[in-house]
Protein backbone atom coordinates (compact mmCIF):
# COMPACT_ATOMS: atom_id res chain seq x y z
CA UNK A 1 0.00 0.00 0.00
CA UNK A 2 1.40 3.42 -0.86
CA UNK A 3 0.37 6.87 0.30
CA UNK A 4 2.08 10.20 -0.14
CA UNK A 5 1.78 13.57 1.55
CA UNK A 6 3.11 16.74 -0.07
CA UNK A 7 3.72 18.44 3.30
CA UNK A 8 7.31 18.98 4.40
CA UNK A 9 8.84 17.84 7.69
CA UNK A 10 6.94 15.76 10.24
CA UNK A 11 3.56 16.53 8.67
CA UNK A 12 4.73 14.79 5.48
CA UNK A 13 5.58 11.52 7.24
CA UNK A 14 2.97 8.79 6.95
CA UNK A 15 2.42 5.70 9.12
CA UNK A 16 0.36 2.65 8.24
CA UNK A 17 -1.78 0.52 10.56
CA UNK A 18 -4.70 -1.88 10.45
CA UNK A 19 -8.08 -0.18 10.65
CA UNK A 20 -9.78 -3.59 10.62
CA UNK A 21 -8.51 -7.05 9.83
CA UNK A 22 -10.13 -10.44 10.19
CA UNK A 23 -8.59 -12.79 12.73
CA UNK A 24 -7.35 -15.10 9.97
CA UNK A 25 -5.84 -12.18 8.04
CA UNK A 26 -4.04 -10.76 11.08
CA UNK A 27 -2.43 -14.16 11.74
CA UNK A 28 -0.97 -14.49 8.25
CA UNK A 29 -0.46 -10.94 6.93
CA UNK A 30 2.11 -8.45 8.20
CA UNK A 31 1.79 -4.71 7.54
CA UNK A 32 4.97 -2.64 7.84
CA UNK A 33 4.02 0.58 9.65
CA UNK A 34 6.81 2.57 7.97
CA UNK A 35 6.65 1.42 4.34
CA UNK A 36 3.10 0.08 3.94
CA UNK A 37 4.52 -3.21 2.61
CA UNK A 38 2.17 -6.14 3.06
CA UNK A 39 3.90 -9.51 3.39
CA UNK A 40 2.87 -13.04 4.24
CA UNK A 41 4.13 -14.55 7.48
CA UNK A 42 3.04 -18.07 6.43
CA UNK A 43 2.13 -19.83 3.21
CA UNK A 44 -1.44 -19.43 2.06
CA UNK A 45 -3.65 -22.49 2.48
CA UNK A 46 -6.69 -22.46 0.21
CA UNK A 47 -8.45 -24.93 2.54
CA UNK A 48 -8.25 -22.42 5.41
CA UNK A 49 -9.57 -19.51 3.36
CA UNK A 50 -9.86 -18.45 -0.24
CA UNK A 51 -9.64 -14.73 0.49
CA UNK A 52 -8.31 -12.36 3.13
CA UNK A 53 -9.61 -8.87 3.78
CA UNK A 54 -8.26 -5.94 5.77
CA UNK A 55 -8.53 -2.19 5.90
CA UNK A 56 -5.29 -0.24 6.09
CA UNK A 57 -5.25 3.22 7.61
CA UNK A 58 -2.58 5.76 6.74
CA UNK A 59 -2.06 8.78 8.99
CA UNK A 60 0.24 11.73 8.47
CA UNK A 61 2.05 13.82 11.07
CA UNK A 62 -0.72 16.44 10.93
CA UNK A 63 -3.31 13.84 12.05
CA UNK A 64 -5.02 13.50 8.65
CA UNK A 65 -5.89 9.96 7.60
CA UNK A 66 -7.39 7.77 4.91
CA UNK A 67 -8.36 4.12 4.63
CA UNK A 68 -7.88 1.55 1.85
CA UNK A 69 -9.54 -1.85 1.62
CA UNK A 70 -7.21 -4.71 0.64
CA UNK A 71 -8.64 -8.05 -0.48
N, C-alpha and C positions, 0 to 999 in steps of 0.2 A: 504494500500500500504506500502511496506517495502523496505527500501534501507539501505545499510551499507557502511561504508567507513573505511578502515583499518588504516587511518592516525590517529595520536594522537593529542590531544589538539583541538584547534578551527577548524583546517582543517578536523577533523573527524566528526564534527557536521553536520547534514543534516537538511534542512528545506524543507517543501513541499508547493507547491502552484499550482493553476490552470494554465496550459499553455493555454488551451482553454476549454470552457464549454458552452453548449447550454444555452439559457436563461431559458428554463424549468428545466434543470439540476441544474443550479446555484440557483434556487429558492427553491429546495427541498433537495439538497445534501450539506452537510457541510464537508469540508476537514480540519482536524486539522493540522496546520502548523508544530507542534512539533513532533507529533507521526505518521502522515500519515493516521490516522483513518478516514474512510469515514462513516458518519452516516446520517440518514434521519432526516430532520427537520419536515416533515409532512408525513402522510400516503401516500402510492402510490395509484394512481387512474388510473386503466387501461384505462378508457375512455379518460383521458387527454394525455396519452402516454404509449406505450407498451415497450419502451426502453429509456434509458438515456445514454448519451455518454459524456465523458470528458477526457481531457489529463492532467495528473498530472506531474508536473516538480519537480524534487528533485535537490537541489543544496547544495554542501558542502562549508565549510569555505574557501576553496582554489579556489572557483569560477568555479569548474567543475560541470556539470549538466547532467541529463538524463531525458527522458520523457517516461511515460507509458500511454497507452490508456486503459481506463476503460469503459466497456459497461455493 
